[in-house]
Every structure is written in structure tokens, then in C-alpha cells.
Amino acid sequence: MKKTKKILKILAVVVVLLIGTVIALPFIFKGKIVGIIKNQVNNNINAQFDFAEADISILRNFPNATVVIKDVSLVNFEPFKGDTLFAAKETYLQMSVKELFKKSDETIIVNSFKVNGADLHLKLNNENVANYDISKSKETEEAVKEKDTTSGGFHFNVKEYEITNSNISYSNEESKFKLQLNDLAHFGKGDFSKDLFDLDTKTDSDVLMTVGDKNYLNNTHINLDAVLGIDLKENKYTFQDNKAIINRLPLIFDGYLKLIDKGQEMKIGFKTESTEFKNFLAVIPEEYSKNIDNVNTTGEFIVEGVLLGVVDDEHIPTFDVKITSENASFKYPELPKRVNNIDVSANVVNKSGLVNDTYVDINKLSFKIDQDTFSAKAKLSNLTENMLVNGEVLGTLNLANLSKAYPVPEENQLSGVLVADVKAAFDMNSVENKKYENTKIDGTFDLRDFEFSSPEMKHPVQINRANIDFNPQVIRLNKFDAKTGNTDFIATGTLNNLLGFIFSEGDIEGNFDLSSNTFSVNDFMTVEETKKEDGEVVVSDEKVKIPSFLNCTVNAQAKTVIYDNLTLKNVAGTLVIKDETATVKDLKSDVFDGKVIVNGNVSTKEETPVFKMNLGIEQFDIAKSFNGLELFKALSPIANAIEGELNSTLSLSGNLNNNLTPQLISLSGNAIAEVLTTSILPKGGKLLSGLEQKLNFINFEEINMNDVKTKLKFDNGKVSVEPFQLQYKDITIDISGSHSFDKSLNYYATINVPAQYLGSEVTSLLQKLGDEDAKNITVPVTATIGGSYSDPNISTNLTTAISGLTQQLVAKQKEKLINKGKDEVKDALSGIINKNITSKDSTKVGKDSTKTATKDVVKDAAEGLIKNIFGKKKKDSIK
């Protein structure tokens, strides 16, 4: 019993030691493994290899050890300095535990590896230098060996590997070739320790391939199951049992690929696994073809070809790919129509191995739906430099039948009848450079009852009729009758760049005459949507967007144009549209019972639309215009109190809101306004009613505003008004000042008021004065106007003015009385003098005594008179 307990204790200690060893081993060897990996990799490449951290697990795949390396990066040196060649979130290396015990100068054997979340960027620049050519030269390798002849390294004894959630891109700057594998999942299994073995692989990815600006594969889904015979001595890879699925088209292929000194040698053949026509539908992306499993098909569809030759810096393999179908048909079970008489004969060929010698020859492409037959053929050559196109289209097609025979997405469903008989021959350089003399196009194109949608249009566009004649000299638009929303228009004219618009994303260019019964700018507003990081869609305000694809001159006439809440009648003028800018020339319209002439431009190219306009206004109904235009409301604080007519010239520029109404705070410009007013309604505005309360001697309804002219200047949200004058009876009113577009006021009015209007005290003084000149005295009363339109702050100096006038009139009264007193003294003195003279004659007093007596009499009389006058007045006033 005691021995048993002793044995159990020993076993427990051993188990604990083993567990402790297993737990401790990762920490013991972590630093060693990290150092070996970084040193050995960096010693053998011309790039910088690094990673964030490495962890070792013994228990995960015991008896194997797993090394997890996180955030791996491989960064290039010159000439791609700073470019990341390779990056991966996690890399797993699996090896025997015993490899952990090897010395740093011994080779460590890795059995398998897995890479997750990798990005590999392969690049070949214009000098034919590859960013993936990072292995050190032989001379450098020898120097490394001489420096450390005992250095070990990694030896891959791989039996399987896996790459998941990864992306690989390859670009050749010289040939403008790009290949991208997205969402790559790749698995391989084989014995890499042997020189000759089979590698079993599975690959799943989306493929994007472009040459120049031409897109040949656009996220095409590819699935590949391939068994490759690997010959490491010969660098030869033979396809033994291989099947690829492109979208859902199954292909089988055979042949080999061999690495040679200057490239790759290949001979690869492929063909469809079966010949049924369902293969054709399988080529079309699933989002368009939907489920083809239950589609009923007749006839054959065959794709076959061979790639043969050497791939090097100048050559691609020669190839001849044939696509054929004859008298085929298909019908989706849920749709009512069948597509019949499908004939396809096409070849993609390269006989020289030079990229530019590739051509596509579509000898025949035709089909029939009901009684409508449509056919086309074309040849495309010189694909990578200046593509040459020679083709023709002939037939009638009811477009609505397409969605009845084929599962067209709802947003792309079409309607209308197309009749075409067109032949064309052109090169893309001539189309892109607008050398129309090098293009040949001839025939007719007629479209009726067609409807289409565009992200740049708010509503679908309904084309009632589009008829075009093609000839080598000019493309003539005989009729274009369309409607979108509430807008209708008919256009005729000439087109200069239809091919550029169709084939190279160019603009619609031309000169047109356009007429419309109703043209609503609101119909051309678009709703902008943005997505947050969490996927939520946020809808911003509607905005008017001038289509970027329009580059034309339009001579327009419209009976009614609706702009925001403004209705224009009998509109006529010239509109030049280019580069998302509309330039208006001599546009005339009836509006607000008057007329307007507009010249200027509007641009929606930038995030904030801008405009610059000159307007000539004749006989606008003031009330209607101020109620209909926010701009006019902002230009006058008393807009809603005036009835009559307005003549004006405005020059203004600034920013626009999304609906193309002016951002008032941004406006700059000037105006000359002439007001022909029939009446004023002071009750219609707080400003005039407030003034009327302060100045009760003025009836604002009787102010004469006829032929009032003034100049306005606005900038930085402020309207400055040059001084102008109003007349009320015999009162003149001088006004000047400014206000802001936020409707704050800063005005001064000087009212030259005749004294007779200033109250009973002043009137009484005037009556006592009894002087006609005094009645013409005027007093300047100043009104200061602040606050806002809705809450004006009005103050006057009326009390001070009346007080000053009263003092002036009292002074005049005193002066008059003084003058009156002087006259009375004079008269009295004259009487006394005359009396004394008579007395002298009768008494014959002596000369000297007469003089003395006269002086005394005059003095006494004058003093008495003055006392009587001023004494009495003083007494009366005191009384």
C-alpha cells in the first residue's frame, strides 16, 4: 500500500513536470525561433521582412508544434522602395516538436503552412524590373556563406498548404496589363520533398483582368480543381485531371507549362465539358442569368481553343478560341417568351504571339423573339493600341420582350420598339479625339416608347420617339420627343459625338432646337445617398445636377418653366451646357406680370453650386415678385408693404443651395431699382407701421414713391442703399443705410418737417408771430431704424426738434416786439421834435437854451415810452 502511494506520488510529480515542460517550451524557444526566422529570411532577400509577434503552441497539433506569426510584412527596397510586396494577418507554420531543439545553425524542416488574410502585390515596371525579384544574387549569396559558413535555414518538407481570405494582384506597366484575384481560397497537397510528385489543388476566386482601359473579366468567379504533375528538375507542370468553372461554364483542359530561362513555354488546350446550349447561359454572371438549372434549351454551344508558344517580355502564346452555336433556343420556366434561332459564330485569335495582333471576329450573332429578328456582326482588331471597329446592326426588336424572355433585373427592364439598320467603321483614337472625318457610319435608327433610368436623373426618361439618320458627314436628330416627371420636350438638331458617347464614355455633343410645354427644374433634382460604416444609408437633400455627359448648345422655347416655387411663362433663349455648367444667353421670360432678360451661368461641378447672373427687369408686379422670390424679400425691408411696378437691373453672383436657389449670405453684386408705386400698405409691415406711430403727422399710405430710383450694393451678406428721397405733401424724406440678409436693419431717415405739423404749441406761436416767412420754417427730424424686419427698433429726435423750434419761435417773437418798440419810439420822437419846432417858432426862444430843452424833452419822452412798452409787457407776462 505504501509502495503504491509512493509510486502514485512519483507519477504525479512526473506528470506535473511533463505538463510544466509542455507549458514552458513555447516560452523557452520563442526567442530562438523568432530570431532564426527573421535572420534567415532577411539574409537571403533584398527586402525587409518583419512581423509583429510569434507564438508557439505544443498542444494545438501535438506531437507537432505550431508557430503562429502575426502581421507579417515584406517591404521592397529600390526601385520600389516603401512598397509592400506581401502582408498577412496570420501565418501558421507546422513542424515536428524536435525541430525546436535544433541549434541555430541547423536546418529547420517545416511540414506545412497556412496563410490567412494575405495581400500580394506583384508589379513589373516600365524598365521591366519586377518587385518580386528579391532573391540575392549569387555573388551576394557567396558572401553570406563566407561570412557564416555554418548558417542553417528553413527547409520546406511541405505536404499541404492553404491560403485563405487573400488577394493577389499583378500589373505590367509597359503592357498596361492587370490581373487581380480577390477573395482567394487555395489549397494544395503534395510531397514537396520529392523532385517528381503530383500536386492536388483547389482554387476559388473572383478574377478581374484589364488590358489598357478595356475590361475583359470583371469579378468573374472561377473555380479550379487541378491535379498537376510536378517535375522540379525540369520545372515542368503537367495538367493531368483538371476542371475549371468560369462563372458556371465548365471547362476541361490539358497540356503543360514549363519554366524556361526567358519565360514560360506552354501548350494548354480547353473545351466545354458538354455541348448543350445551357453552357452559353453559364457564361453570363449569375446576378443576370439567375438560376439556369431548370431552363429549357435546345441546340449546342461550344467553346474550344488552344494556347501554344512561349511567354516572355515580348510575346504571349498564340491562340485560337472558337465560340459556336447553331439554331439554338432557351426558355426560362417562369417567363412567357422563348428566344429562338440563336446563331453564334465568333473567334478570338492571335497568330503571331504579339499582343496587338489579337482580334475578335463576330461573324454572326442573331436571335428571334416572336416575329422580331435581330442580328449583328463585327470585327475588332488592334485591341491594345487603337482598336479598329467594323460592324453592322440590322433588325427590329420589341425591348419589352427581353424581360419576358430573359430575367433582366427590375431596375434594368426596358420597353419600346427599336428598328435599326446601321453600318459603322471607325477607330477609337478618332472617336476619342473627335476626328469625325475618320469615322464612317451610315443608316437609320428609330426608337419608340422607350424608357430608361440614370443615376444622374431623378425620374425615368420616357422617349416617345427618337429618330436618327446616319451618314458620313453628319448625324441628324430628326426628332427626339421625351418626358421625365412633369417635364416634356421635343428636340431636333445634329449630333457630333454619338460614337464617343456610346463607346468611350464621351459627351453628347451637338446643336439642338428644343421646345417644351412644361419644363420643371425639380425633375432634374437627384437624391444623394451615403453609407455609414455600419451600412446605414443616409439620404441627403435633393440637388439639381447638370448632367456631366452633356456638351451642347440648345435654342430653347418653353411655354412654362417651373423653378422651385417660381413659374416662368413664354421662356425663350439660348442655353450652352458644358462641363456641368449651363450658360444662359438672352433668355427672356414673362413673370410677375412683367418681363425679365437673363444672361449668366450656373455650375454644379463642385460640391457647392455657384452662379453669376445679370438680370434686366421690366414692370414686375412688386407684391408678386417679393412674395415669389426670397432674394427680393431680402433686398427690401418694406417689400410686403408696397404695391406697384418695379424696373431694375441686377448683377449678382454667389453660391447656390442644392435646389439652385441663392445662398443669400454669399451674394455679391449691385442693382439699380426704379419703383413705380401705386399704393403703400403700412399695415403690411411692422417697419412702416412703427414709423407711422412715431411720426403721426405722416400718413404713409399717401407717400409718393412714383419714379423713385436708388442704387443697391450687396456683399458679404449686407445690402447697402445709396441715399434716395421720398415726398409726402410738402415733407421731403431722405433715406440711406443698410440691412443684412439675416434681416437686421441699420437705416437713417431725415424728415424735413414744416413747423406747422409739430403740434398746437408751435402752431400757436406761429399765429402770434403773424409772419408769413416764419410759416415756411422746416425742422429736420431724424429717425434711426435698427432691430430686424420682424421686430424693428425705431427711435426719433422729434421731441428735441420740437423743443428747439419752440425756442426759435419765441426768440423771433421777442425780436418782433423789440422791433415794434423801436418803431413806437421813433414815431414818438418825431412827434416831440415837430412839436418843439413849432413851439420854438412861437416863443422864439434863444438858440442855446432851445438845444438844451430839446435834448431833455426827447430824453424824457424816450425813457417814458420804453418803460411803458417793456414795463407793460413785463407786467402782462408776470400777470
DOVO-11556 format. One record per residue (C-alpha): residue in one letter; z, y, x. Coordinates in steps of 0.05 Angstrom, whole numbers, padded with zeros to 5 digits, always signed. Layout:
! residues N
AZYX/...
END
This chain:
! residues 879
M+00000+00000+00000/K+00019+00046+00056/K-00045+00028+00093/T-00086+00043+00031/K-00055+00111+00024/K-00067+00124+00097/I-00140+00105+00090/L-00148+00149+00030/K-00118+00208+00067/I-00167+00196+00125/L-00225+00192+00077/A-00203+00256+00043/V-00200+00292+00109/V-00269+00266+00128/V-00298+00288+00060/V-00267+00356+00068/L-00294+00361+00138/L-00363+00340+00114/I-00362+00389+00057/G-00338+00444+00104/T-00393+00427+00153/V-00446+00430+00099/I-00419+00496+00076/A-00413+00523+00147/L-00480+00500+00173/P-00521+00555+00139/F-00477+00609+00170/I-00479+00576+00238/F-00555+00570+00241/K-00575+00632+00201/G-00577+00679+00260/K-00613+00628+00303/I-00667+00614+00251/V-00677+00689+00236/G-00686+00704+00310/I-00735+00647+00321/I-00778+00666+00261/K-00784+00739+00278/N-00794+00729+00353/Q-00845+00672+00348/V-00887+00707+00295/N-00887+00775+00329/N-00902+00745+00397/N-00967+00715+00370/I-00996+00771+00328/N-01020+00843+00335/A-00980+00867+00276/Q-00908+00878+00256/F-00875+00821+00219/D-00807+00833+00186/F-00764+00813+00127/A-00701+00838+00094/E-00658+00775+00098/A-00659+00699+00105/D-00614+00648+00073/I-00606+00574+00089/S-00587+00522+00037/I-00569+00450+00054/L-00550+00426-00015/R-00612+00450-00053/N-00661+00396-00027/F-00614+00352+00014/P-00628+00318+00062/N-00679+00374+00074/A-00658+00445+00090/T-00688+00504+00053/V-00698+00572+00087/V-00707+00629+00037/I-00738+00692+00067/K-00737+00754+00023/D-00780+00816+00022/V-00829+00794+00076/S-00878+00845+00103/L-00935+00844+00153/V-00958+00914+00172/N-01022+00928+00212/F-01029+00964+00278/E-01090+01007+00295/P-01143+01016+00268/F-01107+01001+00202/K-01040+01029+00224/G-00989+01031+00169/D-01029+00987+00120/T-00992+00929+00091/L-01032+00866+00103/F-00984+00819+00068/A-00920+00827+00028/A-00880+00776-00012/K-00816+00778-00052/E-00794+00708-00032/T-00819+00655+00016/Y-00788+00585+00018/L-00793+00540+00079/Q-00771+00468+00074/M-00754+00426+00135/S-00710+00369+00157/V-00637+00386+00170/K-00645+00361+00240/E-00694+00417+00255/L-00634+00465+00250/F-00603+00432+00310/K-00662+00442+00356/K-00659+00491+00414/S-00696+00557+00410/D-00748+00532+00459/E-00765+00472+00417/T-00818+00468+00363/I-00791+00470+00292/I-00831+00429+00242/V-00839+00458+00172/N-00856+00406+00118/S-00875+00452+00060/F-00873+00524+00039/K-00876+00565-00025/V-00894+00638-00033/N-00875+00678-00095/G-00896+00749-00114/A-00944+00759-00056/D-00996+00813-00045/L-01050+00800+00007/H-01099+00857+00023/L-01159+00835+00065/K-01205+00890+00089/L-01268+00898+00132/N-01283+00970+00151/N-01349+01004+00166/E-01343+00984+00240/N-01340+00912+00219/V-01267+00907+00241/A-01222+00862+00199/N-01150+00878+00184/Y-01134+00804+00182/D-01158+00792+00253/I-01087+00799+00282/S-01081+00739+00328/K-01071+00758+00400/S-01128+00749+00449/K-01129+00690+00498/E-01110+00737+00555/T-01050+00762+00516/E-01030+00691+00498/E-01033+00670+00571/A-00989+00730+00590/V-00939+00709+00537/K-00939+00638+00564/E-00929+00662+00635/K-00872+00706+00613/D-00838+00650+00575/T-00867+00581+00591/T-00811+00548+00554/S-00821+00583+00488/G-00825+00540+00427/G-00850+00558+00358/F-00867+00532+00289/H-00909+00471+00276/F-00932+00462+00204/N-00929+00389+00183/V-00945+00411+00112/K-00952+00360+00057/E-00954+00410+00000/Y-00952+00485-00011/E-00951+00532-00071/I-00969+00605-00084/T-00946+00637-00150/N-00949+00705-00184/S-00991+00733-00129/N-01052+00778-00118/I-01106+00775-00066/S-01158+00829-00054/Y-01217+00832-00006/S-01261+00892+00007/N-01321+00904+00053/E-01331+00978+00061/E-01401+00972+00091/S-01430+00929+00035/K-01385+00960-00018/F-01364+00891-00040/K-01296+00879-00073/L-01264+00815-00096/Q-01196+00812-00129/L-01155+00753-00152/N-01100+00773-00200/D-01041+00732-00224/L-01060+00677-00175/A-01026+00609-00181/H-01049+00560-00128/F-01022+00491-00109/G-01044+00447-00052/K-01023+00377-00030/G-01045+00341+00033/D-01024+00317+00102/F-01038+00374+00149/S-01012+00333+00207/K-01078+00295+00208/D-01146+00321+00231/L-01181+00287+00173/F-01149+00286+00104/D-01160+00302+00031/L-01131+00366+00001/D-01117+00364-00073/T-01116+00435-00101/K-01106+00470-00167/T-01122+00544-00176/D-01114+00591-00235/S-01131+00665-00231/D-01166+00726-00262/V-01224+00749-00219/L-01253+00819-00211/M-01317+00827-00170/T-01357+00891-00158/V-01416+00910-00114/G-01422+00985-00106/D-01404+01014-00174/K-01431+00953-00211/N-01380+00907-00243/Y-01403+00834-00242/L-01337+00800-00260/N-01285+00837-00300/N-01219+00799-00301/T-01257+00735-00314/H-01209+00677-00320/I-01223+00620-00271/N-01190+00551-00267/L-01208+00505-00209/D-01188+00433-00196/A-01217+00412-00129/V-01208+00355-00081/L-01231+00378-00012/G-01246+00333+00045/I-01216+00370+00105/D-01244+00358+00175/L-01203+00402+00221/K-01242+00382+00283/E-01309+00402+00253/N-01279+00458+00210/K-01316+00428+00151/Y-01293+00426+00079/T-01330+00379+00031/F-01325+00384-00045/Q-01312+00313-00069/D-01287+00315-00140/N-01289+00386-00167/K-01289+00420-00234/A-01286+00495-00248/I-01277+00531-00314/I-01303+00603-00317/N-01274+00633-00380/R-01285+00567-00417/L-01351+00546-00387/P-01341+00480-00350/L-01380+00472-00285/I-01382+00415-00236/F-01403+00426-00165/D-01412+00391-00099/G-01431+00406-00027/Y-01395+00432+00033/L-01371+00494+00070/K-01368+00495+00146/L-01338+00548+00192/I-01384+00566+00249/D-01378+00616+00306/K-01411+00674+00268/G-01393+00659+00196/Q-01397+00602+00147/E-01451+00551+00133/M-01454+00525+00062/K-01492+00482+00013/I-01460+00484-00055/G-01493+00462-00120/F-01467+00471-00190/K-01487+00458-00262/T-01457+00456-00332/E-01418+00393-00347/S-01454+00386-00413/T-01516+00418-00443/E-01491+00436-00513/F-01501+00509-00534/K-01426+00518-00541/N-01427+00530-00466/F-01461+00597-00479/L-01403+00620-00523/A-01355+00596-00470/V-01383+00647-00420/I-01362+00704-00466/P-01290+00727-00456/E-01243+00694-00506/E-01220+00760-00535/Y-01291+00768-00562/S-01313+00697-00575/K-01247+00674-00605/N-01236+00600-00618/I-01302+00563-00606/D-01274+00493-00617/N-01298+00489-00689/V-01363+00528-00680/N-01424+00490-00704/T-01480+00494-00652/T-01550+00464-00644/G-01595+00465-00583/E-01579+00468-00509/F-01552+00517-00460/I-01558+00501-00386/V-01533+00537-00324/E-01550+00507-00256/G-01560+00532-00186/V-01550+00523-00112/L-01522+00566-00056/L-01553+00550+00011/G-01550+00581+00080/V-01506+00619+00128/V-01458+00675+00110/D-01449+00725+00166/D-01446+00800+00176/E-01518+00809+00151/H-01532+00750+00105/I-01509+00717+00042/P-01531+00647+00022/T-01597+00642-00014/F-01591+00621-00086/D-01630+00608-00149/V-01589+00606-00213/K-01625+00586-00277/I-01599+00600-00347/T-01639+00570-00404/S-01633+00557-00478/E-01687+00540-00528/N-01687+00543-00605/A-01611+00542-00608/S-01563+00566-00662/F-01490+00575-00677/K-01445+00588-00737/Y-01371+00604-00739/P-01338+00567-00797/E-01302+00628-00824/L-01364+00673-00823/P-01422+00673-00873/K-01482+00682-00827/R-01516+00637-00775/V-01552+00661-00713/N-01617+00622-00706/N-01677+00616-00660/I-01638+00634-00598/D-01682+00631-00536/V-01657+00649-00467/S-01695+00644-00402/A-01664+00680-00343/N-01660+00674-00267/V-01614+00704-00215/V-01650+00696-00148/N-01643+00712-00075/K-01694+00680-00028/S-01681+00718+00037/G-01605+00718+00045/L-01605+00794+00046/V-01561+00824-00009/N-01611+00876-00031/D-01665+00824-00044/T-01626+00796-00102/Y-01659+00805-00170/V-01646+00786-00243/D-01705+00765-00285/I-01692+00760-00360/N-01758+00731-00383/K-01736+00723-00455/L-01675+00738-00497/S-01685+00733-00572/F-01649+00713-00635/K-01655+00717-00710/I-01604+00733-00766/D-01631+00724-00836/Q-01701+00754-00833/D-01686+00802-00776/T-01714+00783-00707/F-01693+00820-00645/S-01718+00808-00574/A-01713+00838-00505/K-01735+00824-00434/A-01721+00859-00368/K-01724+00854-00293/L-01670+00884-00249/S-01683+00888-00175/N-01658+00925-00113/L-01589+00917-00143/T-01544+00945-00088/E-01582+01007-00067/N-01626+01038-00120/M-01632+00990-00178/L-01701+00985-00209/V-01704+00971-00284/N-01765+00948-00322/G-01753+00925-00393/E-01770+00928-00466/V-01735+00921-00533/L-01770+00902-00598/G-01745+00884-00667/T-01704+00901-00728/L-01631+00888-00734/N-01581+00897-00790/L-01520+00914-00749/A-01472+00894-00804/N-01497+00822-00797/L-01469+00819-00726/S-01398+00819-00752/K-01418+00769-00806/A-01444+00720-00754/Y-01400+00734-00694/P-01325+00750-00690/V-01331+00823-00670/P-01263+00858-00663/E-01248+00900-00724/E-01248+00966-00685/N-01318+00950-00658/Q-01352+00928-00722/L-01418+00962-00735/S-01461+00979-00794/G-01532+01005-00803/V-01603+00984-00791/L-01635+00990-00722/V-01711+00989-00713/A-01733+00993-00640/D-01798+00988-00602/V-01785+01017-00533/K-01811+01003-00463/A-01779+01033-00402/A-01787+01032-00326/F-01741+01073-00281/D-01697+01072-00220/M-01624+01090-00223/N-01627+01145-00170/S-01677+01183-00211/V-01634+01176-00273/E-01571+01197-00237/N-01606+01255-00201/K-01643+01277-00265/K-01712+01267-00236/Y-01741+01251-00303/E-01813+01255-00277/N-01799+01187-00243/T-01779+01153-00308/K-01826+01122-00357/I-01804+01110-00427/D-01847+01102-00489/G-01836+01081-00561/T-01794+01095-00622/F-01722+01086-00641/D-01696+01091-00712/L-01624+01082-00735/R-01599+01088-00806/D-01529+01086-00837/F-01495+01074-00771/E-01422+01086-00756/F-01385+01088-00690/S-01317+01109-00663/S-01298+01141-00597/P-01231+01158-00564/E-01256+01229-00559/M-01268+01235-00634/K-01214+01240-00687/H-01256+01207-00742/P-01312+01156-00740/V-01381+01186-00736/Q-01428+01166-00792/I-01501+01172-00772/N-01543+01174-00836/R-01607+01177-00796/A-01625+01182-00722/N-01698+01182-00705/I-01724+01189-00634/D-01793+01188-00605/F-01800+01169-00532/N-01858+01189-00488/P-01865+01201-00413/Q-01858+01277-00419/V-01801+01287-00468/I-01753+01251-00513/R-01754+01285-00580/L-01699+01280-00631/N-01736+01285-00696/K-01674+01281-00738/F-01600+01269-00728/D-01563+01270-00795/A-01489+01255-00786/K-01420+01265-00815/T-01349+01260-00787/G-01288+01275-00830/N-01306+01335-00874/T-01360+01358-00825/D-01434+01347-00838/F-01491+01368-00793/I-01565+01358-00783/A-01595+01366-00714/T-01665+01367-00684/G-01687+01380-00613/T-01703+01350-00546/L-01663+01303-00501/N-01665+01306-00426/N-01616+01252-00403/L-01613+01196-00454/L-01622+01143-00400/G-01567+01175-00358/F-01520+01174-00417/I-01535+01101-00433/F-01538+01071-00363/S-01497+01115-00315/E-01444+01148-00359/G-01481+01214-00355/D-01480+01271-00405/I-01521+01281-00468/E-01566+01338-00447/G-01615+01377-00488/N-01631+01435-00534/F-01616+01428-00608/D-01621+01465-00673/L-01561+01448-00716/S-01547+01464-00789/S-01485+01447-00829/N-01457+01459-00898/T-01385+01449-00875/F-01362+01446-00803/S-01287+01433-00795/V-01259+01442-00726/N-01199+01400-00748/D-01246+01339-00750/F-01253+01344-00675/M-01178+01340-00660/T-01153+01278-00624/V-01084+01248-00624/E-01056+01236-00554/E-01013+01175-00544/T-00969+01160-00484/K-00929+01098-00468/K-00859+01098-00441/E-00835+01047-00391/D-00804+01006-00447/G-00872+01002-00481/E-00856+01051-00537/V-00916+01091-00559/V-00903+01165-00566/V-00954+01206-00607/S-00962+01278-00584/D-00993+01335-00623/E-01065+01333-00645/K-01110+01372-00599/V-01181+01396-00602/K-01221+01366-00544/I-01292+01388-00527/P-01327+01321-00512/S-01339+01313-00437/F-01406+01279-00448/L-01439+01339-00480/N-01482+01385-00438/C-01528+01421-00486/T-01549+01485-00519/V-01541+01488-00595/N-01571+01541-00640/A-01525+01533-00699/Q-01522+01555-00771/A-01466+01535-00819/K-01450+01557-00889/T-01376+01545-00879/V-01335+01535-00816/I-01261+01516-00823/Y-01219+01534-00763/D-01144+01519-00771/N-01130+01554-00838/L-01187+01603-00829/T-01252+01598-00868/L-01315+01630-00840/K-01378+01639-00881/N-01451+01644-00862/V-01440+01628-00789/A-01498+01634-00741/G-01503+01637-00665/T-01515+01600-00601/L-01466+01551-00571/V-01473+01527-00499/I-01430+01465-00485/K-01419+01441-00414/D-01363+01414-00372/E-01315+01413-00432/T-01328+01487-00443/A-01360+01519-00504/T-01393+01587-00492/V-01408+01627-00554/K-01465+01677-00554/D-01474+01728-00610/L-01441+01686-00662/K-01439+01723-00728/S-01398+01707-00790/D-01373+01734-00856/V-01298+01732-00861/F-01243+01772-00895/D-01296+01809-00937/G-01325+01836-00872/K-01364+01813-00812/V-01348+01792-00741/I-01391+01783-00679/V-01362+01737-00624/N-01381+01728-00551/G-01339+01688-00502/N-01318+01618-00483/V-01266+01564-00495/S-01249+01510-00445/T-01209+01446-00458/K-01220+01417-00388/E-01149+01430-00363/E-01085+01407-00395/T-01076+01475-00427/P-01139+01502-00461/V-01160+01573-00444/F-01206+01625-00475/K-01239+01692-00463/M-01269+01729-00522/N-01300+01795-00544/L-01298+01808-00619/G-01333+01862-00659/I-01301+01870-00727/E-01332+01908-00785/Q-01298+01924-00851/F-01245+01869-00850/D-01201+01868-00911/I-01135+01886-00877/A-01089+01846-00922/K-01132+01783-00919/S-01142+01787-00844/F-01069+01799-00829/N-01048+01742-00874/G-01101+01695-00846/L-01094+01708-00771/E-01028+01703-00734/L-01060+01745-00679/F-01070+01804-00726/K-01000+01798-00753/A-00975+01803-00682/L-01018+01864-00667/S-00987+01908-00721/P-00914+01913-00746/I-00937+01941-00813/A-00993+01891-00825/N-00968+01866-00892/A-00959+01937-00919/I-01030+01963-00912/E-01088+01955-00959/G-01158+01975-00939/E-01210+01961-00887/L-01208+01952-00812/N-01261+01963-00758/S-01244+01941-00688/T-01269+01917-00621/L-01224+01867-00586/S-01228+01840-00515/L-01177+01786-00502/S-01162+01724-00460/G-01106+01675-00452/N-01082+01604-00465/L-01092+01564-00528/N-01049+01515-00566/N-01074+01445-00577/N-01107+01466-00642/L-01143+01523-00606/T-01100+01579-00636/P-01079+01632-00585/Q-01013+01627-00548/L-00993+01698-00563/I-00945+01705-00505/S-01004+01691-00457/L-01053+01742-00485/S-01082+01799-00444/G-01135+01849-00465/N-01146+01912-00506/A-01170+01935-00573/I-01196+01997-00608/A-01178+01998-00681/E-01203+02043-00738/V-01166+02037-00803/L-01198+02056-00870/T-01137+02051-00915/T-01137+02056-00990/S-01062+02049-01000/I-00995+02033-00967/L-00942+01988-00997/P-00876+02005-00964/K-00841+01951-01004/G-00884+01902-00967/G-00848+01912-00902/K-00777+01926-00880/L-00801+01975-00828/L-00834+02024-00876/S-00780+02016-00929/G-00728+02030-00876/L-00764+02093-00853/E-00770+02116-00925/Q-00695+02111-00934/K-00683+02152-00871/L-00736+02204-00887/N-00731+02213-00962/F-00776+02274-00962/I-00836+02229-00946/N-00869+02183-00996/F-00903+02132-00952/E-00949+02109-01007/E-00983+02177-01002/I-00993+02178-00927/N-01066+02188-00909/M-01088+02134-00860/N-01163+02142-00870/D-01202+02146-00805/V-01141+02131-00764/K-01162+02108-00694/T-01120+02081-00638/K-01124+02040-00575/L-01081+01979-00561/K-01069+01943-00496/F-01034+01876-00491/D-01009+01838-00432/N-00952+01791-00416/G-00934+01785-00489/K-00930+01861-00501/V-00973+01906-00544/S-00976+01979-00521/V-01003+02030-00571/E-01033+02096-00547/P-01008+02158-00587/F-01041+02170-00653/Q-01029+02216-00712/L-01018+02207-00787/Q-01018+02260-00841/Y-00973+02267-00902/K-00987+02331-00942/D-00971+02386-00893/I-00930+02339-00848/T-00960+02311-00785/I-00932+02247-00755/D-00944+02229-00681/I-00932+02155-00664/S-00930+02118-00598/G-00894+02059-00567/S-00900+01983-00561/H-00878+01917-00590/S-00876+01846-00565/F-00909+01784-00593/D-00839+01759-00606/K-00839+01816-00657/S-00788+01861-00623/L-00801+01936-00633/N-00798+01997-00587/Y-00831+02056-00622/Y-00823+02131-00629/A-00848+02175-00686/T-00845+02251-00683/I-00849+02281-00753/N-00865+02355-00753/V-00827+02374-00818/P-00837+02443-00852/A-00768+02474-00863/Q-00776+02475-00939/Y-00768+02398-00940/L-00700+02399-00907/G-00650+02408-00963/S-00621+02462-01011/E-00582+02499-00957/V-00645+02510-00916/T-00684+02529-00979/S-00630+02580-00999/L-00632+02612-00931/L-00708+02617-00935/Q-00703+02651-01003/K-00652+02702-00977/L-00695+02714-00917/G-00753+02733-00962/D-00802+02727-00904/E-00869+02692-00912/D-00873+02675-00838/A-00806+02641-00839/K-00831+02593-00892/N-00880+02564-00840/I-00825+02542-00793/T-00832+02467-00775/V-00778+02424-00745/P-00794+02362-00701/V-00754+02303-00726/T-00755+02242-00681/A-00749+02171-00708/T-00731+02116-00659/I-00751+02046-00681/G-00722+01983-00649/G-00700+01915-00672/S-00752+01866-00699/Y-00804+01861-00754/S-00755+01826-00800/D-00694+01867-00781/P-00716+01936-00756/N-00665+01984-00727/I-00684+02056-00746/S-00648+02120-00725/T-00668+02194-00731/N-00643+02261-00706/L-00652+02291-00776/T-00580+02318-00783/T-00584+02352-00715/A-00652+02381-00732/I-00627+02410-00798/S-00566+02440-00764/G-00609+02472-00712/L-00657+02500-00764/T-00599+02528-00804/Q-00572+02566-00744/Q-00642+02592-00731/L-00649+02617-00802/V-00580+02651-00801/A-00599+02686-00737/K-00663+02711-00769/Q-00624+02736-00830/K-00576+02776-00786/E-00634+02803-00746/K-00668+02825-00810/L-00604+02860-00834/I-00596+02894-00767/N-00667+02918-00770/K-00655+02942-00842/G-00594+02981-00818/K-00633+03015-00764/D-00685+03038-00816/E-00630+03067-00861/V-00601+03106-00801/K-00668+03133-00783/D-00681+03157-00854/A-00612+03189-00858/L-00620+03222-00792/S-00687+03250-00813/G-00656+03280-00877/I-00599+03311-00839/I-00646+03340-00787/N-00691+03371-00841/K-00630+03400-00878/N-00603+03431-00815/I-00670+03462-00800/T-00671+03494-00870/S-00600+03520-00861/K-00619+03550-00795/D-00674+03588-00825/S-00630+03615-00879/T-00569+03631-00838/K-00605+03648-00775/V-00552+03621-00730/G-00558+03633-00656/K-00595+03587-00611/D-00537+03557-00572/S-00490+03547-00630/T-00545+03512-00671/K-00556+03460-00620/T-00483+03442-00617/A-00476+03439-00692/T-00537+03395-00699/K-00511+03345-00650/D-00445+03340-00685/V-00476+03331-00754/V-00523+03276-00730/K-00467+03240-00695/D-00421+03242-00755/A-00475+03221-00803/A-00498+03163-00760/E-00428+03137-00749/G-00413+03141-00824/L-00478+03105-00842/I-00467+03050-00793/K-00396+03040-00817/N-00420+03039-00889/I-00474+02987-00874/F-00436+02940-00830/G-00368+02953-00858/K-00392+02935-00927/K-00428+02874-00904/K-00368+02852-00865/K-00324+02865-00924/D-00370+02828-00970/S-00375+02769-00924/I-00300+02766-00917/K-00293+02774-00991/
END
